[in-house]
Amino acid sequence: MITVIGNWKMAPEKHQEALTLFKKTLLLSKAYKKITFISCVPFIHLPFLARYKQKSILLGAQDTAASAEVAQTGLIGTS
């Protein structure tokens, strides 16, 4: 089985931008049914994107970064 995990780091900032990216990932997940897609989105977008989630894609989360100045792998900013 192939798994593709997208780590969004601390971007995008706005819900609408996150939804656009998530919908593009949904299209890919439907086109490549033998691949498991996981989007690890900034925590602030999880409740919003969960409304659009479908079986073809999984959602992951990230923990909190000590700084908001630089996008850090797996972390979201605190400010």
C-alpha positions as CSV (number, residue, x, y, z in Angstrom):
1,M,0.0,0.0,0.0
2,I,1.2,3.5,-0.8
3,T,0.6,6.4,1.5
4,V,1.0,10.1,0.7
5,I,1.2,12.4,3.6
6,G,1.1,16.2,3.1
7,N,2.5,18.3,5.9
8,W,1.1,21.8,5.5
9,K,3.4,23.2,8.2
10,M,2.0,26.6,9.2
11,A,0.3,27.5,5.9
12,P,-2.1,28.6,4.6
13,E,-3.4,31.2,7.1
14,K,-7.0,31.6,5.8
15,H,-9.7,28.9,5.9
16,Q,-10.7,29.5,2.3
17,E,-7.1,29.0,1.1
18,A,-7.0,25.8,3.2
19,L,-10.3,24.6,1.6
20,T,-9.0,25.2,-1.9
21,L,-5.9,23.1,-1.2
22,F,-7.9,20.4,0.6
23,K,-10.3,20.1,-2.4
24,K,-7.4,19.6,-4.8
25,T,-6.1,16.9,-2.5
26,L,-9.6,15.3,-2.5
27,L,-9.6,15.2,-6.3
28,L,-6.2,13.4,-6.3
29,S,-7.4,10.9,-3.7
30,K,-10.4,10.1,-5.8
31,A,-8.3,9.7,-8.9
32,Y,-5.8,7.4,-7.2
33,K,-7.9,5.1,-5.1
34,K,-5.1,2.6,-4.3
35,I,-3.1,5.4,-2.5
36,T,-4.0,6.5,1.0
37,F,-3.9,10.3,1.3
38,I,-3.4,12.1,4.6
39,S,-3.4,15.9,5.0
40,C,-1.7,17.1,8.1
41,V,-3.1,20.6,8.3
42,P,-2.6,23.4,10.8
43,F,-4.7,22.8,13.9
44,I,-6.7,25.9,13.3
45,H,-8.2,24.5,10.1
46,L,-9.1,21.0,11.5
47,P,-12.7,21.8,12.5
48,F,-13.4,23.7,9.3
49,L,-11.9,21.1,7.0
50,A,-13.5,18.2,8.9
51,R,-16.9,19.3,7.4
52,Y,-15.5,18.6,3.9
53,K,-13.7,15.3,4.7
54,Q,-14.6,12.2,2.8
55,K,-13.6,8.6,3.0
56,S,-10.9,9.0,0.4
57,I,-8.7,11.2,2.6
58,L,-7.6,11.3,6.2
59,L,-6.8,14.3,8.4
60,G,-3.8,14.7,10.6
61,A,-2.8,17.4,13.1
62,Q,0.3,19.2,14.2
63,D,1.5,20.3,17.6
64,T,2.4,23.8,18.8
65,A,5.7,25.6,17.9
66,A,7.5,27.9,20.3
67,S,7.8,30.5,17.6
68,A,5.6,31.9,14.9
69,E,8.4,33.4,12.9
70,V,9.4,30.3,10.8
71,A,7.3,27.4,9.5
72,Q,8.5,24.4,11.4
73,T,7.9,20.9,10.3
74,G,5.0,19.4,12.3
75,L,4.3,22.5,14.3
76,I,1.9,25.4,14.3
77,G,2.6,28.9,15.5
78,T,1.5,30.2,18.9
79,S,0.6,33.7,17.9
